[in-house]
Amino acid sequence: MAEVRAGIDRIDRMIVALLAERVGYIEAAARLKTAREEVRDEARIREVLDKVRGHAREMGVPEEPVEMLYERLVEWCVRHELALFDARSERSDAG
């Protein structure tokens, strides 16, 4: 059991590292977008969810929980990006 738990812990660390990398790209997107309306892109969200369902299917992982996790992740990312965009806009307006 200790080996199994150690393996899970190793994978969790890798997942968090990948999430940190993903957040870095979200933050870059917030710097590149010129209009707040660009942040929530429903077509892109659907594309991401479709892709992860396909990846899950290819890897033999149940699609429903993967999509559910990604829906939450994407929603958090959109909120984070909006907050960063708004903070950048406020700094621009103040200066």
N, C-alpha and C positions, 0 to 999 in steps of 0.2 A: 504493500500500500504506500509506503514511503516513496518508492520510485514513481508511482503513478502521480502522487501529489507533487513531487518535484517536477515531473514533466508538465503538469498543468500550470504550476507556478512559472516555469520557463516560458510556456506559450503565452500566459497572461502578460508577462513582461514584454514579449515581442509584440503583442496586440497593442499594448499601451504605447510602445515606441512608434508603431505605425500610425496610431491615432494622433500622436504628437506631430508626426510628419504631415498628416492630412490637415491638421489645424494650421500648420504653417502655410499650406497652400490656400486655405480659406482666408487667412490673413493677407496673403498676397493678392487674392482676388478683391478683397475689400479695398486695397490700395489702388487697384487698377480700374475699378468700375467708376464711371463718371456720374451715374444717376442712381439714386436710391432704388428706383423701380427695377433696376437691373439685378438687384441682389436676389430676390425671390424669382427664380426662373422655373416655372412649373414644368416646362418641357424638359429641361435639364434634370429636374428632380425625378421625373418619370423615367428618363433615360438611365439615371443612376440605379434606380430601383429595379428596372428591367435587367440591367447588366448584372447586378448582384444576385438576382434570382437565377439568371443563367449560369453564373459561376457556381452557385450552390448546386444547381442541377448537375452540372458537369462533375462536381466533386462528390456527389452523392450525399449532400447535406440537405435536410428538409428545408424547402424554400420559404415556408411561412415564417419561421422564427428569424431567418436571416433578413427577410424583408421587414419584419417588425423592428428588429434592432436597427436596421438602416433608416427606417422612417424616423425613429427617434434621433439617431445620429444626425441625419440631414436637417431635421427641424432645429436641433441645437446649433448646428453649423450656420444655418440661416440667421438665427437670432444673434449669434456671435458676430457674424459678418455685418448685420444691420447695426449692432452696437458700435463696432469699429468704424463703419462708414459714417454713422451719425457723429461720433466723437471727432473724426477727421473734418467733417463739415463744420462742426461747431468751432474748431480751431481756425478753420479758414475764414469763417464769418467774423471771428473776434480779431483776426489779424489784419 
